[in-house]
Amino acid sequence: MIVGREDELEGTDMGATAEQDRREERAGAEGVVVRGAVGDDLAGVLSVGHRTWLATYEPIAGPEYVAMGLAKWWTSDVVTDSIRKGRTIVATQGDEVVGVATYGPQDDSFVLWKLYVLPGHHGHGIGTRLLEAVVERALESGQKRITLSYLEGNRQAARFYARHGFVETHRETPGSGLPESVWMARDLVTGHAGQDEARA
């Protein structure tokens, strides 16, 4: 499950509270726990990024795009900043981070910047659980909509987000022969925290 990119996360902190983290620390299938990331998760988060980016983006956009993305969005500084701001959620199995989601504001939007699950852990609902945790954070901070983007050609991401109620809003063409970024959005029901129209 992949979101195409992450820009600088600035603006109002929409981080987790301890109460939110306790609600998210529930073990699911195969002992996977979804929770807010802490400093000790840094190496695991970076590992997920590096292991998923090569497999996902090299066939779609080539090795130069992969190298650029890893250097821009998957450095210790960028990931540490997101963890400190409470904008990173991890899925862990034992001591291993097997999935990552990050979110934050951009202008007036609440953006899901990253959603990645290690290939060997696909098909177990981990991506859905990470997405649900982000939806819960969005609702608790009063957001009415979540936006995201993925690269054209990433069929797995397109299917996953469509299945979870996201609809395409527009596309951006980056140039240099790279695939378009497909932007999607999903409106949220704000009456019940943790509940929404398109929960799978």
C-alpha positions, 0 to 999 in steps of 0.5 A: 500500500503506497502513497507516492510522496511526502513533502515537508510537514509544517503547520499545526501539530496534529500529533497523537495523544497518549490516549489515542496511542493506547486505543491504537495499541491493539494487537490484530491478526498475527500479533501485529500492533498498530501504534504511534511511532517512538524514537526507537522505531526510527531504524525500522521506519527507515527500513520499511521505506528503503525496502518498499521504495525500490520494489514499488517505484523502480519499475514505475519511475526508474532508479533515479526517482527511487534515489531522489525519493529516498534522499528526500523523504526517507532520511533520519532527519525527515523521519525523526521530525515526523516521529517527534511531531506525532505524525508517524504510525507504525505496525509492528510484529514483535520487534520488527516494524512491518508497516508505516503511515505518516500524515500532516497538514498542507495548506488547509488539507489533512494529507496522508503522505506515506502508507507502506507495508512490507511485501511479505506482510501484504494481504493481512489487513495491515494497510487497512489498519494503518489507514484507519488509525490515520482516519481516527487522528483526522477525525479527532483533530476535526478534519472533514477530508483526507487527501493523498497522492500516488504515482500513475502506474501503481495499480496496487495503490489505486485499487487499495484507495478506491476500495477504501472510499477515495476518489480521484480529484486531479493529476499533476504532471511532474515533467522529466518523463516521470509518471503523473501524481494522481491525487485522491480525497475521501470525505469523513463523517465527523459525528463518530470518532473512528467511524466513517462512510467507507470503512472496509 
